[in-house]
Amino acid sequence: MQEDIVVQGRVITHGDILQISGMISSHPEWHYTKLSQELCLLWNWRNGKEILKDIACRSLLRKLEKRGYITLPPRRRKVPSRMRDQSKSLSLTMPFYSSACNLSEAQPLKIEIAKPGTTSGKLFNALLAQHHYLGYRGSVGEHISYLVWDKRVEVLGCLLFGAAAWSILPRDKHIGWDEEYRRRNLPLLANNMRFLLLKRIPHLASHLLGKIIRRVSKDWEEKYGHRIVLLETFVEVGRFAGTCYRAANWIHAGKTQGRSRNDRYNKLIVPVKDIYLYPLARNFREILCS
């Protein structure tokens, strides 16, 4: 490897590759999880609450192996598809979503954080896997999943916020940061990666965005030990108009170039998307450029 690469939001050097390869060869008895935990300790790779970023590290190792930089030890057991199993187990017990109504008839709404491994977490995963046009196979790294219920205790929808894209020119111009500040402060951004509504209720989408905007930074800080100051999302051109984001006062910053959100090598062709941003702090530029 001649040049540094960015994987899982972390800069990986040739020395890092040698270090990982040395750990694998020196400890052939280590299983996959043990390797990622030891690497996190070695790098002191932790979140804002000083918890090892073990899951992110495992994803990093898989990506390095896929690119041919390392060879991981064989896994001890075959892991079943968690999303597929959850989807199957919940498909027979999905609530029936009644016909459209007015927003006032659905209120008060309940917004719940769907935690992994819980009933709400499994329901969240199954709903996105079955009903979102992009599907869903789980999230790696920092993320928050929201389930929304109406007053009848019917599920109205799901919202997922996760890691921001590494480099998006219109967004980066809007912020005004350089590469060094982006590398340092990118964790202060979050991406609205999924937004699914299960009922046709006028103004529900923008209403939900407004409620989430007022709490997401606090929820993020409680979970990960740091706040976020800017939200981003991508709306596929030709499929959606982005009306709810505009109605919720998100800023249209431009369009993508038809690349994947973390494709730094121009190898993946994807649909062009509109870029929307929402500042969570008035001085977000000062924060992100310092």
Secondary structure as the mmCIF struct_conf table of DSSP 4:
data_model
#
loop_
_struct_conf.conf_type_id
_struct_conf.id
_struct_conf.beg_label_comp_id
_struct_conf.beg_label_asym_id
_struct_conf.beg_label_seq_id
_struct_conf.end_label_comp_id
_struct_conf.end_label_asym_id
_struct_conf.end_label_seq_id
BEND BEND1 GLU A 3 GLU A 3
STRN STRN1 ILE A 5 VAL A 7
TURN_TY1_P TURN_TY1_P1 GLN A 8 GLY A 9
STRN STRN2 ARG A 10 ILE A 12
HELX_RH_AL_P HELX_RH_AL_P1 HIS A 14 SER A 26
TURN_TY1_P TURN_TY1_P2 PRO A 28 GLU A 29
HELX_RH_AL_P HELX_RH_AL_P2 TYR A 32 TRP A 43
TURN_TY1_P TURN_TY1_P3 ASN A 44 ASN A 44
STRN STRN3 ARG A 46 ARG A 46
TURN_TY1_P TURN_TY1_P4 GLY A 48 LYS A 49
BEND BEND2 GLU A 50 GLU A 50
STRN STRN4 LEU A 52 LEU A 52
HELX_RH_AL_P HELX_RH_AL_P3 ASP A 54 LYS A 66
TURN_TY1_P TURN_TY1_P5 ARG A 67 GLY A 68
BEND BEND3 TYR A 69 TYR A 69
HELX_LH_PP_P HELX_LH_PP_P1 LEU A 72 ARG A 75
BEND BEND4 ARG A 76 ARG A 77
HELX_LH_PP_P HELX_LH_PP_P2 LYS A 78 PRO A 80
HELX_RH_AL_P HELX_RH_AL_P4 ARG A 82 SER A 91
TURN_TY1_P TURN_TY1_P6 LEU A 92 THR A 93
HELX_LH_PP_P HELX_LH_PP_P3 MET A 94 PHE A 96
HELX_RH_AL_P HELX_RH_AL_P5 LEU A 103 ALA A 106
HELX_LH_PP_P HELX_LH_PP_P4 GLN A 107 GLN A 107
BEND BEND5 PRO A 108 PRO A 108
HELX_LH_PP_P HELX_LH_PP_P5 LEU A 109 LEU A 109
STRN STRN5 LYS A 110 ILE A 113
TURN_TY1_P TURN_TY1_P7 PRO A 116 GLY A 117
BEND BEND6 THR A 118 THR A 118
HELX_RH_AL_P HELX_RH_AL_P6 THR A 119 HIS A 131
BEND BEND7 HIS A 132 HIS A 132
TURN_TY1_P TURN_TY1_P8 TYR A 133 LEU A 134
BEND BEND8 GLY A 141 GLU A 142
STRN STRN6 ILE A 144 TRP A 149
TURN_TY1_P TURN_TY1_P9 LYS A 151 ARG A 152
BEND BEND9 VAL A 153 VAL A 153
STRN STRN7 VAL A 155 ALA A 163
HELX_LH_PP_P HELX_LH_PP_P6 ALA A 164 ALA A 165
BEND BEND10 TRP A 166 TRP A 166
HELX_RH_AL_P HELX_RH_AL_P7 LEU A 169 ILE A 175
TURN_TY1_P TURN_TY1_P10 GLY A 176 GLY A 176
HELX_RH_AL_P HELX_RH_AL_P8 GLU A 179 ASN A 185
HELX_RH_3T_P HELX_RH_3T_P1 LEU A 186 LEU A 188
STRN STRN8 LEU A 189 LEU A 197
BEND BEND11 LEU A 198 LYS A 199
TURN_TY1_P TURN_TY1_P11 PRO A 202 HIS A 203
HELX_RH_AL_P HELX_RH_AL_P9 LEU A 204 ILE A 213
TURN_TY1_P TURN_TY1_P12 ARG A 214 ARG A 215
HELX_RH_AL_P HELX_RH_AL_P10 VAL A 216 TYR A 224
BEND BEND12 GLY A 225 HIS A 226
STRN STRN9 LEU A 230 GLU A 236
TURN_TY1_P TURN_TY1_P13 VAL A 237 ARG A 239
HELX_RH_AL_P HELX_RH_AL_P11 THR A 243 ALA A 247
TURN_TY1_P TURN_TY1_P14 ALA A 248 ASN A 249
STRN STRN10 ILE A 251 LYS A 255
BEND BEND13 GLY A 258 GLY A 258
TURN_TY1_P TURN_TY1_P15 ARG A 261 ASN A 262
BEND BEND14 TYR A 265 ASN A 266
STRN STRN11 LYS A 273 PRO A 279
BEND BEND15 LEU A 280 ALA A 281
TURN_TY1_P TURN_TY1_P16 ARG A 282 ASN A 283
HELX_RH_AL_P HELX_RH_AL_P12 PHE A 284 LEU A 288
TURN_TY1_P TURN_TY1_P17 CYS A 289 CYS A 289
#
